[in-house]
């Protein structure tokens, strides 16, 4: 039985036995993505079937939008998501079927072929360009998931986006304000739809990492969600204000007013 992973621009044969996926160059499938662990997951294939196992990765492995624990059996057509990358499992396809279905439902550029088995290494892409590409894919994934009401996939994409964006901010890198605004919007939408305060906490974490005073429109939206859901956000606000302390002497009058409105949320 033949097993393959398909994406928009790749068709990867899963070799028999163990097929490792991760950032490490010794993996059979190399994903150059900060959301992916060095050895993230492994696929076991034999004549009886295929099985996917997460190797204790930080950001987890999804099968059909569900985060797996340990190992799971894979079936034809299952979608495997690792970091910002999605692949469809194809079992026993012939060449005509493969060409007819290659890339259906996948964004282009989601996969870097492993240099040892597929082709020579791709040209080196600088980290900033790669990060922008990853942010764009995660924003698009979250938008699509929210549009179709798939809250689990939206939460997964938003969480990965938040982790990646916060890491970039803590490295002192300047980011596109559009990405930050999109993420904040996703967090507020998810807070209202899931009833989970952790998405409000994410908003304060993001602005704290950026050491930015929250804009008036976002404060209004936070107020509405916090009041509607009855959230307690005092601890998150305290952490946010701590991150703003280095800016205490440089805040203007308008920023001081906005901070006062944020403090009001603590009750």
QUIFENJO-V538171 format. One record per run of one state. SS is the DSSP state (helix for helix, strand for strand, loop for the rest). FROM is the first residue (numbers start at 1). LEN is the number of residues. If there is no record, write none. Layout:
[[SS & FROM & LEN] [SS & FROM & LEN]]
This chain:
[[loop & 1 & 2] [strand & 3 & 5] [loop & 8 & 2] [strand & 10 & 4] [loop & 14 & 3] [strand & 17 & 6] [loop & 23 & 6] [strand & 29 & 2] [loop & 31 & 10] [strand & 41 & 6] [loop & 47 & 2] [strand & 49 & 6] [loop & 55 & 6] [strand & 61 & 3] [loop & 64 & 2] [strand & 66 & 2] [loop & 68 & 3] [strand & 71 & 4] [loop & 75 & 4] [strand & 79 & 4] [loop & 83 & 2] [strand & 85 & 7] [loop & 92 & 3] [helix & 95 & 7] [loop & 102 & 25] [helix & 127 & 21] [loop & 148 & 3] [helix & 151 & 20] [loop & 171 & 6] [helix & 177 & 18] [loop & 195 & 3] [helix & 198 & 13] [loop & 211 & 5] [helix & 216 & 14] [loop & 230 & 4] [helix & 234 & 17] [loop & 251 & 2] [helix & 253 & 12] [loop & 265 & 3]]
